[in-house]
Amino acid sequence: MKEQVVCKTSDIQPGEMKETSFGRQEVLVCRTPDGNFYAFMNQCIHQGAPLDKGMICGATTDKSKPGSYDYCHEGEVIRCPWHGREFSIKNEGRMLANPSKKIPSFKVRVENENVIVYK
C-alpha cells in the first residue's frame, strides 16, 4: 500500500493524537499545536507499548526543580505509557534522551480535509 486516507483533519484537534491503520500496520497520527500532522508506528521502540495509550505533552527544561517544572515543546512530545520514554513529534520521532533512536515514521499530507499517510 502506497497511500491511504487515515482520518479527517477535524478528527484530531491540535495537541491530540489518534490510533488508526495504514494497510495492516497500526499507526499513530499526531497533530501538533501549530496544526501540522505527523504519523508514526503505534509502538514504542523499547518494549512495544501502544503509544496511543500514552500522551502528548511537553518536555521539561533545565530550569525545572523538584516540585516546580518548566516545560517547552508543549504538544510536541509523545510519552510512552509503560516506561515514560519521550519522543519528539517534530524531530522524526527521535527519543529525547537518546536522539539516535527513533520511532519509525510515515509521510503525511492533507488534501481536502483528508489526512493521507504514505511511504
PEURSUL-V211703 format. One record per backbone hydrogen bond with DSSP energy under -1.0 kcal/mol. CO is the residue of the C=O (numbers start at 1). NH is the residue of the N-H. E is the energy in kcal/mol with one decimal. If there is no record, write none. Layout:
BEGIN
CO;NH;E / CO;NH;E
END
This chain:
BEGIN
2;119;-1.7 / 4;117;-2.7 / 7;115;-3.1 / 8;11;-1.6 / 9;12;-1.1 / 13;16;-1.7 / 16;31;-2.6 / 18;29;-2.9 / 20;27;-3.2 / 22;25;-2.0 / 25;22;-2.6 / 26;42;-2.2 / 27;20;-3.0 / 28;40;-2.3 / 29;18;-2.3 / 30;38;-2.4 / 31;15;-3.0 / 32;35;-2.8 / 36;32;-2.2 / 38;30;-3.1 / 39;106;-2.6 / 40;28;-3.3 / 41;43;-2.0 / 44;48;-1.5 / 49;44;-2.6 / 50;53;-1.9 / 51;54;-1.8 / 55;79;-3.1 / 57;77;-1.6 / 59;72;-2.7 / 61;64;-1.6 / 65;68;-3.0 / 68;65;-3.4 / 70;61;-2.6 / 72;59;-3.0 / 73;76;-2.1 / 76;89;-2.8 / 77;57;-2.7 / 78;87;-2.4 / 79;55;-1.6 / 80;84;-1.1 / 85;80;-3.1 / 86;96;-2.6 / 87;78;-2.8 / 88;93;-1.9 / 91;94;-1.6 / 93;103;-2.0 / 94;88;-3.0 / 98;101;-2.5 / 101;95;-3.0 / 104;41;-2.8 / 107;118;-2.3 / 109;116;-3.2 / 111;114;-2.3 / 113;9;-2.5 / 114;111;-2.2 / 115;6;-2.9 / 115;7;-1.0 / 116;109;-2.2 / 117;4;-2.2 / 118;107;-2.1
END
